Amino acid sequence: MIEKLEQSSGNTIGYKISGTVSKDDYTVMVPEVEALVDQVGDINMLLDLSEFHWEKISAWGADMKFGSTYRKKIDKMAIIGDKKWQKWLTAVVDPFFAREAEFFHTEDSEAAWAWLEEA
């Protein structure tokens, strides 16, 4: 499941990704990101993966399409989690999904939002 976070504002948008993500879950996020990009241009994005389990194989295409469509429009991406593989994922995100990506531990979510809002 992908849910937009209430802290989203201005050119910064955040999502809580939980459980196992399906292709249909992208129908929630993609239109919101597209609308924000159309409205403000380049954006910053936060993905809270603290309750994320995995992504169905059928969703991989939607995931890669999202990256190829928006990677030049996402200045910064903060990934929040508490697992080593989530930190590793941040290294993969950097060149394919955003200009710059940083990993933050779950307890550092406020620092993640602050990093995104830095000029």
C-alpha positions, 0 to 999 in steps of 0.5 A: 500500500502507498499512502501520501503523508500529511507532512507533504507540502510545497515541492516536497511530497512523502509516502508511507509504503507498507506491506507488499506493493502491487502494480495497482498501488502506483495508481495512487502515487504516480498521478499525485507526483505528476500533478506536483511536477506539473505545478512546481517543476522539480520536487523532493520526495520522501519514502518511508519504507519502515513497514515495507515488505517487498514489491510484487514482480508485476509492479517492477515495470511500474516502478522502473517506469516511474524512475525513468519518467521522474528521475530528472524531476526529483532533486532529492529523495529521502528513504526512511527505514531500519534494514540494511537492504533499505540502506543499500536500496538508497544507493540504487535509487540515487542514479535511477530515481533521483539526482540525490538520495539519502538514507535515514533510520526510522527514528530520524524521520524529522531529519529526513524532512529537514534535509529535503527542505534544505535549499 
